[in-house]
């Protein structure tokens, strides 16, 4: 009898949690994600294209921050201008917040298979420990031990290796402006960028 009551109670808790989760997701955000965002970012934000970031499981605070930068034209890298300025331009703060919540609650896509284990191992060491000899801090100190991100610091785990390399190169050349990342990326060599991308894309 106790087991039956416990099972029934557990079922109710799970059902309640599921309904509460569904209530937090705006139907309008789902529609926008399906009809607009998916064209580049894939269904549920799990794109396989190396040109665009995976949004599934991304930090809500980061998505909200970047969408506002796109909307207000505070981010001026070529991809931002070509794609996101026009899309984010009409969005209200509420619409942006609802989209951020939607994508943050989608299951992250699985990482890519490691094709070069030695390269990925070098990337892991650099991500976790940095490189004091070249003034490169540990990426994990901001992005988290498993590159899960934190609020306005993005999740990097599971992103496409080509996309990650492109963004790190953009930071290094200051094509994409960010005070912290422009400084940190300055000292990265091409091989270090490849190693970081290989490791992070595998998570």
Backbone as ProteinMPNN parsed JSONL, in Angstrom:
{"seq_chain_A": "XXXXXXXXXXXXXXXXXXXXXXXXXXXXXXXXXXXXXXXXXXXXXXXXXXXXXXXXXXXXXXXXXXXXXXXXXXXXXXXXXXXXXXXXXXXXXXXXXXXXXXXXXXXXXXXXXXXXXXXXXXXXXXXXXXXXXXXXXXXXXXXXXXXXXXXXXXXXXXXXXXXXXXXXXXXXXXXXXXXXXXXXXXXXXXXXXXXXXXXXXXX", "coords_chain_A": {"N_chain_A": [[0.835, -1.211, 0.0], [1.927, 1.21, 0.851], [3.874, 1.477, -1.104], [2.269, 1.821, -3.327], [1.019, 4.265, -2.787], [3.275, 5.903, -2.726], [4.152, 5.661, -5.361], [2.001, 6.792, -6.722], [2.121, 9.382, -5.733], [4.611, 10.209, -6.679], [4.099, 10.145, -9.422], [2.229, 12.203, -9.623], [3.808, 14.402, -8.896], [5.696, 14.428, -10.977], [3.976, 14.857, -13.146], [2.956, 17.371, -12.474], [5.282, 18.892, -12.534], [5.884, 18.682, -15.23], [3.686, 20.013, -16.394], [4.061, 22.535, -15.339], [6.476, 23.223, -16.514], [5.695, 23.294, -19.209], [3.977, 25.445, -19.09], [5.72, 27.528, -18.762], [6.854, 27.935, -21.205], [6.437, 29.982, -23.889], [3.823, 29.941, -26.257], [3.979, 31.646, -28.458], [6.703, 32.045, -28.675], [7.541, 29.488, -29.363], [6.356, 29.276, -31.88], [7.72, 31.304, -33.282], [10.319, 30.306, -33.112], [10.034, 27.942, -34.578], [9.156, 28.853, -37.105], [10.879, 30.879, -37.909], [13.533, 31.03, -36.615], [14.456, 28.409, -36.929], [15.219, 28.101, -39.562], [17.881, 28.725, -39.881], [19.09, 27.94, -37.473], [18.183, 25.417, -36.997], [15.779, 22.795, -36.159], [14.367, 23.179, -33.005], [16.668, 24.452, -32.275], [18.91, 22.949, -32.758], [20.945, 22.916, -34.828], [22.811, 21.528, -37.595], [24.493, 22.83, -39.156], [27.643, 24.352, -39.795], [27.806, 27.046, -39.939], [26.159, 28.406, -38.224], [25.303, 28.972, -34.762], [24.511, 26.398, -32.339], [21.58, 26.579, -30.531], [20.112, 25.139, -28.763], [19.753, 24.297, -25.42], [21.389, 26.336, -24.678], [22.582, 28.996, -22.538], [20.058, 30.942, -21.063], [20.344, 33.61, -20.291], [22.509, 34.418, -21.833], [21.542, 34.144, -24.48], [19.488, 36.027, -24.414], [20.959, 38.36, -23.916], [22.565, 38.532, -26.277], [20.62, 38.694, -28.316], [19.494, 41.162, -27.737], [21.688, 42.775, -28.232], [21.944, 42.342, -30.984], [19.488, 43.395, -31.833], [19.724, 46.09, -31.079], [21.85, 46.808, -32.546], [24.35, 46.609, -31.452], [26.222, 44.736, -31.762], [28.442, 44.137, -34.235], [29.624, 42.344, -36.068], [30.156, 40.658, -39.249], [28.293, 38.447, -39.672], [26.323, 39.06, -37.828], [25.313, 41.465, -38.833], [24.444, 40.632, -41.367], [22.507, 38.66, -40.904], [21.203, 38.76, -38.293], [20.566, 41.387, -37.431], [18.335, 42.347, -38.888], [16.405, 40.397, -38.256], [16.191, 40.459, -35.435], [15.571, 43.07, -35.009], [12.755, 44.03, -34.803], [11.974, 42.927, -32.361], [10.56, 42.791, -29.086], [11.492, 43.332, -25.608], [10.188, 41.385, -24.09], [9.514, 39.399, -25.971], [12.076, 38.59, -26.686], [13.021, 37.578, -24.259], [11.267, 35.412, -23.907], [11.927, 33.772, -26.1], [14.545, 33.168, -25.414], [14.159, 31.654, -23.086], [12.78, 29.498, -24.175], [14.712, 28.259, -25.951], [16.753, 27.704, -24.138], [15.65, 25.661, -22.715], [15.572, 23.509, -24.391], [16.741, 20.242, -25.279], [20.245, 19.798, -25.333], [22.168, 19.223, -28.296], [23.917, 16.179, -29.086], [27.508, 15.832, -28.674], [30.12, 16.018, -31.196], [31.736, 13.229, -32.79], [35.034, 12.35, -31.817], [37.683, 12.876, -33.894], [40.368, 13.225, -33.854], [42.096, 12.33, -31.324], [44.367, 13.115, -29.917], [44.628, 15.826, -30.538], [42.21, 16.795, -29.444], [42.71, 16.245, -26.754], [44.756, 18.037, -26.194], [43.322, 20.367, -26.481], [41.532, 20.083, -24.361], [43.255, 20.261, -22.142], [44.156, 22.892, -22.428], [41.743, 24.279, -22.235], [40.943, 23.678, -19.612], [43.14, 24.386, -18.019], [44.51, 26.584, -19.074], [47.209, 28.583, -20.445], [49.873, 29.612, -19.064], [52.362, 30.528, -19.93], [51.881, 31.942, -22.203], [50.064, 33.77, -21.434], [47.39, 32.983, -21.404], [44.318, 32.508, -20.005], [42.54, 29.939, -18.113], [39.883, 28.625, -19.86], [37.76, 27.416, -18.652], [37.375, 28.764, -16.304], [35.544, 30.772, -16.699], [33.619, 29.689, -18.461], [32.821, 27.342, -17.314], [33.345, 24.051, -15.89], [32.642, 21.925, -17.581], [32.187, 23.312, -19.862], [29.64, 24.365, -19.815], [28.66, 26.89, -19.501], [27.352, 29.976, -18.006], [24.774, 31.867, -17.092], [25.17, 34.868, -18.571], [27.438, 34.047, -19.804], [28.403, 32.05, -22.43], [27.306, 28.665, -23.199], [29.531, 26.343, -24.484], [29.896, 23.736, -25.048], [29.455, 21.075, -27.282], [29.07, 22.655, -29.537], [29.521, 23.2, -33.068], [32.689, 22.351, -34.416], [33.801, 23.818, -36.528], [32.282, 26.149, -36.397], [33.031, 27.119, -33.862], [35.796, 27.551, -34.257], [35.654, 29.587, -36.157], [34.468, 31.665, -34.657], [36.364, 32.097, -32.609], [38.524, 32.933, -34.139], [37.394, 35.264, -35.132], [37.161, 36.781, -32.798], [39.881, 37.006, -32.178], [40.852, 38.537, -34.29], [39.419, 40.768, -33.847], [37.167, 41.155, -35.269], [34.77, 40.38, -34.309], [33.626, 41.985, -31.575], [34.471, 41.928, -28.193], [35.35, 42.655, -25.04], [36.583, 40.923, -23.116], [36.952, 38.467, -24.512], [38.276, 39.274, -26.848], [40.738, 40.031, -25.823], [41.636, 37.615, -24.588], [41.714, 35.873, -26.766], [43.689, 36.893, -28.361], [46.224, 35.808, -27.911], [46.058, 33.223, -28.775], [47.156, 30.563, -30.791], [46.85, 29.306, -34.187], [46.828, 26.516, -34.091], [46.123, 26.075, -31.419], [43.549, 27.105, -31.384], [42.277, 25.28, -33.082], [42.575, 22.984, -31.516], [41.086, 23.595, -29.189], [38.543, 23.845, -30.337], [38.166, 21.252, -31.287], [38.041, 19.784, -28.915], [35.876, 21.01, -27.459], [33.705, 20.675, -29.192], [33.243, 18.023, -28.925], [31.98, 17.543, -26.559]], "CA_chain_A": [[0.0, 0.0, 0.0], [2.828, 2.36, 0.918], [4.508, 1.595, -2.416], [1.264, 2.34, -4.249], [0.865, 5.695, -2.479], [4.503, 6.56, -3.141], [4.157, 5.698, -6.82], [0.991, 7.763, -7.143], [2.634, 10.709, -5.379], [5.687, 10.495, -7.632], [3.477, 10.423, -10.713], [1.632, 13.526, -9.545], [4.904, 15.38, -8.889], [6.231, 14.481, -12.34], [2.956, 15.476, -14.0], [2.905, 18.784, -12.13], [6.513, 19.509, -13.036], [5.762, 18.768, -16.677], [2.736, 21.056, -16.752], [4.677, 23.817, -14.983], [7.47, 23.477, -17.559], [4.979, 23.682, -20.422], [3.401, 26.767, -18.874], [6.79, 28.518, -18.841], [7.228, 28.107, -22.606], [5.435, 30.775, -24.601], [3.433, 29.437, -27.586], [4.473, 32.577, -29.475], [8.135, 31.778, -28.839], [7.64, 28.217, -30.104], [5.998, 29.581, -33.268], [8.833, 32.059, -33.867], [11.452, 29.387, -33.23], [9.745, 26.99, -35.654], [8.95, 29.494, -38.405], [11.944, 31.826, -38.252], [14.874, 30.658, -36.134], [14.847, 27.069, -37.391], [15.759, 28.152, -40.921], [19.345, 28.726, -39.753], [19.55, 27.283, -36.245], [17.673, 24.056, -36.947], [14.619, 22.507, -35.319], [14.711, 23.179, -31.586], [17.976, 25.081, -32.06], [19.959, 21.92, -32.835], [21.437, 22.917, -36.205], [24.021, 20.777, -37.948], [25.283, 23.714, -40.016], [28.783, 24.971, -39.12], [27.738, 28.497, -40.084], [25.312, 29.01, -37.206], [25.443, 28.313, -33.455], [23.432, 25.617, -31.754], [20.943, 27.317, -29.439], [19.491, 24.191, -27.838], [20.466, 24.154, -24.16], [22.232, 27.502, -24.416], [22.179, 29.787, -21.375], [19.014, 31.917, -21.398], [20.893, 34.954, -20.118], [23.375, 34.719, -22.976], [20.697, 34.349, -25.661], [18.814, 37.315, -24.233], [21.974, 39.407, -24.08], [22.968, 38.645, -27.68], [19.493, 39.169, -29.117], [19.374, 42.611, -27.512], [22.795, 43.4, -28.966], [21.566, 42.319, -32.403], [18.371, 44.323, -32.044], [20.183, 47.467, -30.899], [23.022, 46.946, -33.416], [25.54, 46.74, -30.614], [27.159, 43.706, -32.217], [28.56, 44.5, -35.637], [30.36, 41.411, -36.926], [29.431, 40.466, -40.517], [27.138, 37.562, -39.546], [25.296, 39.797, -37.093], [24.692, 42.422, -39.751], [23.799, 39.96, -42.496], [21.381, 37.806, -40.518], [20.463, 38.981, -37.053], [20.063, 42.749, -37.247], [16.981, 42.447, -39.43], [15.493, 39.492, -37.558], [15.981, 40.879, -34.048], [15.182, 44.479, -34.964], [11.402, 44.327, -34.307], [11.636, 42.168, -31.154], [10.44, 43.461, -27.789], [12.214, 42.665, -24.526], [9.428, 40.205, -23.69], [9.689, 38.378, -27.005], [13.45, 38.107, -26.569], [13.097, 36.747, -23.045], [10.524, 34.164, -24.14], [12.73, 32.946, -27.002], [15.702, 32.698, -24.646], [13.678, 30.58, -22.207], [12.463, 28.344, -25.022], [15.912, 27.568, -26.414], [17.503, 27.203, -22.977], [14.993, 24.451, -22.222], [15.647, 22.424, -25.369], [17.871, 19.345, -24.982], [21.43, 20.061, -26.16], [22.533, 18.181, -29.258], [25.117, 15.452, -28.658], [28.766, 16.3, -29.235], [30.636, 15.33, -32.37], [32.724, 12.178, -32.545], [36.408, 12.845, -31.842], [38.452, 12.266, -34.986], [41.791, 13.354, -33.506], [42.093, 12.294, -29.863], [45.514, 13.88, -29.411], [44.273, 17.237, -30.675], [41.167, 17.07, -28.452], [43.352, 16.209, -25.435], [45.458, 19.322, -26.053], [42.272, 21.361, -26.274], [41.017, 19.911, -23.005], [44.252, 20.793, -21.212], [44.141, 24.346, -22.563], [40.457, 24.761, -21.72], [40.878, 23.519, -18.156], [44.288, 24.944, -17.284], [45.089, 27.758, -19.703], [48.623, 28.517, -20.831], [50.498, 30.75, -18.385], [53.523, 31.023, -20.671], [51.402, 32.853, -23.242], [49.052, 34.649, -20.857], [46.04, 32.522, -21.747], [43.66, 31.96, -18.82], [41.724, 28.734, -18.3], [38.538, 28.935, -20.367], [36.797, 26.857, -17.699], [37.144, 29.7, -15.197], [34.324, 31.518, -17.025], [32.642, 28.884, -19.198], [32.427, 26.172, -16.538], [34.211, 22.875, -15.993], [32.262, 21.151, -18.761], [31.811, 24.28, -20.905], [28.182, 24.507, -19.783], [28.311, 28.302, -19.449], [26.723, 30.47, -16.781], [24.015, 33.093, -17.299], [25.534, 35.566, -19.808], [28.616, 33.389, -20.387], [27.749, 31.003, -23.236], [27.63, 27.25, -23.274], [30.331, 26.019, -25.665], [29.851, 22.279, -25.227], [28.638, 20.552, -28.358], [29.0, 23.499, -30.721], [30.29, 22.733, -34.217], [34.095, 22.74, -34.349], [34.03, 24.877, -37.513], [31.687, 27.38, -35.87], [33.884, 27.577, -32.759], [37.025, 28.103, -34.827], [35.304, 30.855, -36.783], [34.233, 32.682, -33.636], [37.638, 32.409, -31.953], [39.292, 33.736, -35.095], [36.752, 36.58, -35.192], [37.581, 37.489, -31.585], [41.316, 37.283, -32.271], [41.043, 39.626, -35.256], [38.531, 41.837, -33.39], [36.024, 41.281, -36.174], [33.691, 40.335, -33.335], [34.163, 42.722, -30.433], [34.11, 41.573, -26.826], [36.573, 43.026, -24.327], [37.224, 39.764, -22.497], [37.363, 37.463, -25.496], [39.268, 39.842, -27.759], [42.023, 39.966, -25.117], [42.039, 36.224, -24.391], [41.967, 35.204, -28.044], [44.859, 37.475, -29.016], [47.418, 34.974, -27.752], [45.814, 31.873, -29.263], [47.694, 30.203, -32.1], [45.905, 28.56, -35.02], [46.769, 25.138, -33.579], [45.378, 26.093, -30.156], [42.14, 27.294, -31.743], [41.809, 23.986, -33.591], [42.513, 22.042, -30.394], [39.935, 23.964, -28.36], [37.329, 23.52, -31.085], [38.039, 19.788, -31.332], [37.609, 19.317, -27.589], [34.56, 21.529, -27.088], [32.671, 20.096, -30.052], [33.039, 16.616, -28.546], [31.298, 17.453, -25.256]], "C_chain_A": [[0.868, 1.259, 0.0], [3.493, 2.606, -0.437], [3.555, 2.206, -3.427], [1.084, 3.839, -4.057], [2.075, 6.48, -2.973], [4.559, 6.716, -4.655], [3.186, 6.749, -7.347], [1.475, 9.186, -6.885], [3.715, 11.136, -6.359], [5.122, 10.879, -8.989], [2.866, 11.82, -10.745], [2.687, 14.62, -9.599], [5.469, 15.547, -10.289], [5.259, 15.192, -13.273], [2.878, 16.977, -13.752], [4.111, 19.52, -12.679], [6.437, 19.69, -14.543], [4.821, 19.873, -17.101], [3.289, 22.434, -16.435], [5.698, 24.205, -16.037], [6.778, 23.978, -18.818], [4.418, 25.095, -20.304], [4.443, 27.868, -19.013], [7.188, 28.819, -20.281], [6.107, 28.827, -23.339], [5.112, 30.152, -25.96], [3.942, 30.337, -28.711], [5.955, 32.354, -29.74], [8.358, 30.493, -29.633], [7.373, 28.465, -31.589], [7.138, 30.324, -33.97], [10.037, 31.153, -34.103], [11.263, 28.44, -34.413], [9.744, 27.652, -37.03], [10.101, 30.377, -38.864], [13.326, 31.276, -37.895], [15.373, 29.342, -36.728], [15.477, 27.071, -38.773], [17.289, 28.146, -40.914], [19.821, 27.864, -38.584], [19.014, 25.862, -36.067], [16.477, 23.902, -36.024], [15.053, 22.425, -33.864], [16.071, 23.772, -31.287], [19.14, 24.13, -32.164], [20.504, 21.803, -34.254], [22.662, 22.02, -36.386], [24.918, 21.612, -38.857], [26.437, 24.324, -39.226], [28.755, 26.5, -39.171], [27.013, 29.177, -38.932], [25.453, 28.262, -35.88], [24.239, 27.456, -33.091], [22.894, 26.39, -30.55], [20.313, 26.397, -28.401], [20.35, 24.022, -26.591], [21.387, 25.312, -23.835], [21.711, 28.27, -23.206], [21.173, 30.862, -21.786], [19.546, 33.34, -21.307], [21.766, 35.369, -21.287], [22.547, 34.984, -24.231], [20.011, 35.714, -25.577], [19.777, 38.477, -24.469], [22.33, 39.622, -25.553], [21.838, 39.142, -28.568], [19.286, 40.674, -28.947], [20.492, 43.37, -28.223], [22.502, 43.433, -30.462], [20.503, 43.379, -32.682], [18.841, 45.775, -32.029], [21.434, 47.78, -31.719], [24.291, 47.238, -32.619], [26.585, 45.688, -30.929], [27.243, 43.808, -33.733], [29.369, 43.582, -36.508], [29.517, 41.083, -38.157], [28.197, 39.562, -40.426], [25.983, 38.262, -38.828], [24.559, 40.741, -38.028], [23.882, 41.716, -40.837], [22.521, 39.226, -42.106], [20.537, 38.371, -39.373], [19.953, 40.399, -36.833], [18.606, 42.854, -37.714], [15.977, 41.604, -38.68], [15.163, 40.0, -36.156], [15.447, 42.306, -33.934], [13.806, 44.758, -34.394], [11.069, 43.708, -32.953], [11.566, 43.044, -29.912], [11.269, 42.705, -26.753], [11.515, 41.373, -24.122], [9.584, 39.07, -24.699], [11.084, 37.752, -26.931], [13.587, 37.172, -25.37], [12.416, 35.403, -23.266], [11.285, 33.227, -25.083], [13.922, 32.349, -26.27], [15.31, 31.533, -23.735], [13.389, 29.323, -23.015], [13.727, 27.572, -25.406], [16.725, 26.988, -25.257], [16.931, 25.891, -22.467], [14.934, 23.316, -23.241], [16.854, 21.538, -25.055], [19.054, 19.63, -25.893], [21.697, 18.896, -27.117], [23.785, 17.465, -28.774], [26.364, 15.976, -29.348], [29.199, 15.47, -30.439], [31.623, 14.24, -31.956], [34.129, 12.76, -32.684], [37.185, 12.116, -32.94], [39.947, 12.293, -34.705], [41.887, 13.466, -31.99], [43.232, 13.111, -29.267], [45.228, 15.377, -29.453], [43.243, 17.633, -29.628], [41.745, 17.102, -27.043], [44.108, 17.515, -25.172], [44.445, 20.44, -25.788], [41.704, 21.295, -24.871], [41.967, 20.509, -21.981], [44.252, 22.324, -21.246], [42.864, 24.93, -21.975], [40.449, 24.747, -20.193], [41.966, 24.279, -17.406], [44.845, 26.234, -17.849], [46.539, 27.508, -20.104], [49.316, 29.748, -20.271], [51.642, 31.358, -19.184], [53.133, 31.999, -21.775], [50.274, 33.759, -22.737], [47.633, 34.282, -21.198], [45.39, 31.913, -20.505], [42.875, 30.692, -19.138], [40.313, 29.139, -18.739], [37.463, 28.502, -19.367], [36.482, 27.822, -16.565], [35.914, 30.567, -15.44], [33.229, 30.614, -17.599], [32.208, 27.622, -18.468], [33.283, 24.96, -16.842], [33.93, 22.051, -17.235], [31.752, 22.054, -19.893], [30.312, 24.489, -20.985], [27.729, 25.962, -19.765], [27.644, 28.684, -18.138], [26.088, 31.825, -17.06], [24.414, 33.763, -18.623], [26.831, 35.045, -20.422], [28.112, 32.16, -21.141], [28.218, 29.587, -22.975], [28.401, 27.026, -24.577], [30.273, 24.54, -26.004], [28.933, 21.903, -26.377], [28.457, 21.45, -29.562], [29.829, 22.882, -31.845], [31.736, 23.218, -34.113], [34.396, 23.874, -35.335], [33.466, 26.213, -37.025], [32.563, 27.965, -34.76], [35.179, 28.195, -33.276], [36.764, 29.474, -35.45], [35.124, 31.974, -35.772], [35.522, 33.081, -32.913], [38.531, 33.247, -32.862], [38.724, 35.148, -35.212], [37.107, 37.414, -33.959], [39.047, 37.907, -31.692], [41.59, 38.465, -33.207], [40.22, 40.868, -34.909], [37.426, 42.138, -34.411], [34.739, 41.201, -35.359], [34.226, 40.919, -32.041], [33.571, 42.252, -29.107], [35.376, 41.753, -26.014], [37.317, 41.822, -23.777], [37.766, 38.805, -23.541], [38.377, 38.004, -26.501], [40.657, 39.744, -27.132], [42.515, 38.527, -25.008], [42.417, 35.536, -25.7], [43.215, 35.711, -28.748], [46.061, 36.546, -29.009], [47.244, 33.555, -28.275], [46.437, 31.659, -30.644], [46.617, 29.474, -32.897], [45.724, 27.132, -34.502], [45.981, 25.067, -32.275], [43.882, 26.281, -30.408], [41.543, 25.984, -32.25], [41.633, 22.981, -32.458], [41.313, 22.328, -29.501], [38.629, 23.569, -29.049], [37.086, 22.015, -31.122], [37.525, 19.248, -30.007], [36.169, 19.735, -27.294], [33.441, 20.915, -27.924], [32.357, 18.655, -29.68], [32.216, 16.45, -27.275], [29.779, 17.295, -25.42]], "O_chain_A": [[0.609, 2.224, -0.72], [3.662, 3.746, -0.871], [3.958, 3.001, -4.275], [1.007, 4.594, -5.026], [1.945, 7.559, -3.551], [4.957, 7.76, -5.17], [3.492, 7.492, -8.28], [1.27, 10.081, -7.704], [3.737, 12.279, -6.816], [5.598, 11.816, -9.629], [2.962, 12.532, -11.745], [2.499, 15.641, -10.261], [5.697, 16.669, -10.742], [5.66, 16.022, -14.088], [2.751, 17.763, -14.69], [3.994, 20.621, -13.218], [6.865, 20.714, -15.078], [5.105, 20.599, -18.053], [3.028, 23.394, -17.159], [5.788, 25.372, -16.418], [7.209, 24.959, -19.425], [4.384, 25.847, -21.278], [4.108, 29.007, -19.342], [7.798, 29.854, -20.548], [4.976, 28.345, -23.402], [6.023, 29.863, -26.736], [4.294, 29.854, -29.787], [6.414, 32.458, -30.877], [9.256, 30.421, -30.472], [8.073, 27.932, -32.449], [7.48, 30.013, -35.111], [10.688, 31.219, -35.146], [12.205, 28.167, -35.158], [10.26, 27.094, -37.998], [10.281, 30.601, -40.061], [14.175, 31.084, -38.766], [16.564, 29.183, -36.995], [16.197, 26.136, -39.123], [17.916, 27.622, -41.835], [20.82, 27.152, -38.687], [19.353, 25.184, -35.097], [16.198, 24.777, -35.204], [15.986, 21.697, -33.525], [16.583, 23.623, -30.178], [20.243, 24.445, -31.718], [20.523, 20.711, -34.822], [23.435, 21.792, -35.456], [25.98, 21.154, -39.279], [26.235, 24.772, -38.098], [29.571, 27.166, -38.534], [27.211, 30.366, -38.68], [25.695, 27.055, -35.871], [23.107, 27.746, -33.477], [23.65, 26.799, -29.669], [20.014, 26.826, -27.286], [21.521, 23.654, -26.679], [22.092, 25.281, -22.827], [20.524, 28.197, -22.888], [21.404, 31.602, -22.742], [19.233, 34.18, -22.151], [21.767, 36.533, -21.688], [22.814, 35.937, -24.964], [19.966, 36.457, -26.557], [19.439, 39.451, -25.142], [22.391, 40.759, -26.021], [22.075, 39.932, -29.481], [18.943, 41.373, -29.902], [20.279, 44.463, -28.749], [22.777, 44.429, -31.132], [20.606, 44.152, -33.635], [18.417, 46.586, -32.853], [22.008, 48.863, -31.609], [25.167, 47.993, -33.042], [27.705, 45.744, -30.422], [26.254, 43.597, -34.435], [29.778, 43.983, -37.598], [28.294, 41.214, -38.117], [27.166, 39.864, -41.028], [24.817, 38.078, -39.177], [23.33, 40.808, -38.016], [22.781, 42.143, -41.183], [21.566, 39.174, -42.882], [19.313, 38.449, -39.472], [18.981, 40.585, -36.102], [17.755, 43.389, -37.002], [14.835, 42.018, -38.48], [14.007, 39.978, -35.736], [14.932, 42.7, -32.888], [13.679, 45.654, -33.559], [9.976, 43.94, -32.436], [12.402, 43.924, -29.709], [11.695, 41.576, -26.993], [12.175, 40.373, -23.84], [9.764, 37.914, -24.317], [11.245, 36.542, -27.092], [14.197, 36.107, -25.466], [12.938, 34.368, -22.853], [11.282, 32.013, -24.878], [14.272, 31.186, -26.469], [16.04, 30.548, -23.628], [13.714, 28.215, -22.59], [13.798, 26.36, -25.204], [17.314, 25.914, -25.381], [17.645, 25.097, -21.855], [14.318, 22.281, -22.986], [17.885, 22.041, -24.61], [18.886, 19.697, -27.11], [21.476, 17.734, -26.777], [24.63, 18.075, -28.12], [26.298, 16.499, -30.461], [28.704, 14.366, -30.663], [32.259, 14.325, -30.906], [34.38, 13.574, -33.573], [37.323, 10.893, -32.912], [40.704, 11.487, -35.247], [41.775, 14.558, -31.433], [43.066, 13.733, -28.217], [45.549, 16.105, -28.513], [43.373, 18.679, -28.992], [41.312, 17.907, -26.22], [44.095, 18.031, -24.054], [44.684, 21.336, -24.978], [41.425, 22.326, -24.258], [41.533, 21.191, -21.052], [44.339, 22.969, -20.202], [42.899, 25.956, -21.296], [39.996, 25.701, -19.562], [41.743, 24.759, -16.294], [45.593, 26.924, -17.157], [47.02, 26.375, -20.101], [49.348, 30.799, -20.912], [51.869, 32.566, -19.125], [53.958, 32.792, -22.228], [49.613, 34.433, -23.527], [46.761, 35.148, -21.277], [45.869, 30.896, -20.003], [42.582, 30.41, -20.3], [39.639, 29.909, -18.055], [36.41, 29.129, -19.249], [35.433, 27.71, -15.931], [35.303, 31.049, -14.486], [32.055, 30.761, -17.26], [31.326, 26.905, -18.941], [33.873, 24.854, -17.917], [34.85, 21.537, -17.871], [30.993, 21.62, -20.76], [29.764, 24.753, -22.055], [26.553, 26.248, -19.987], [27.402, 27.84, -17.275], [26.791, 32.818, -17.243], [24.036, 33.278, -19.69], [27.273, 35.552, -21.453], [27.454, 31.307, -20.545], [29.361, 29.344, -22.586], [27.971, 27.467, -25.643], [30.571, 24.144, -27.131], [27.787, 22.347, -26.447], [27.773, 21.075, -30.514], [30.753, 22.113, -31.576], [31.978, 24.372, -33.76], [35.157, 24.788, -35.016], [34.078, 27.266, -37.208], [32.805, 29.171, -34.729], [35.609, 29.241, -32.79], [37.557, 30.402, -35.288], [35.57, 33.099, -35.996], [35.746, 34.26, -32.638], [39.212, 34.163, -32.4], [39.472, 36.112, -35.371], [37.329, 38.62, -34.069], [39.407, 39.03, -31.338], [42.462, 39.29, -32.935], [40.31, 41.891, -35.588], [36.837, 43.219, -34.416], [33.748, 41.862, -35.671], [35.183, 40.394, -31.473], [32.355, 42.189, -28.927], [36.375, 41.08, -26.266], [38.53, 41.704, -23.944], [38.918, 38.378, -23.458], [39.247, 37.263, -26.957], [41.631, 39.419, -27.81], [43.677, 38.244, -25.302], [43.333, 34.714, -25.734], [43.744, 35.04, -29.634], [46.825, 36.496, -29.973], [48.183, 32.761, -28.226], [46.261, 32.475, -31.548], [45.594, 29.071, -32.344], [44.611, 26.606, -34.477], [45.249, 24.104, -32.048], [43.051, 25.684, -29.723], [40.425, 25.625, -31.881], [40.665, 22.22, -32.436], [40.602, 21.407, -29.1], [37.724, 23.025, -28.417], [35.95, 21.556, -31.005], [36.675, 18.358, -29.979], [35.342, 18.903, -26.922], [32.349, 20.665, -27.414], [31.32, 18.122, -30.075], [31.799, 15.34, -26.948], [29.057, 17.205, -24.427]]}, "name": "protein", "num_of_chains": 1, "seq": "XXXXXXXXXXXXXXXXXXXXXXXXXXXXXXXXXXXXXXXXXXXXXXXXXXXXXXXXXXXXXXXXXXXXXXXXXXXXXXXXXXXXXXXXXXXXXXXXXXXXXXXXXXXXXXXXXXXXXXXXXXXXXXXXXXXXXXXXXXXXXXXXXXXXXXXXXXXXXXXXXXXXXXXXXXXXXXXXXXXXXXXXXXXXXXXXXXXXXXXXXXX"}
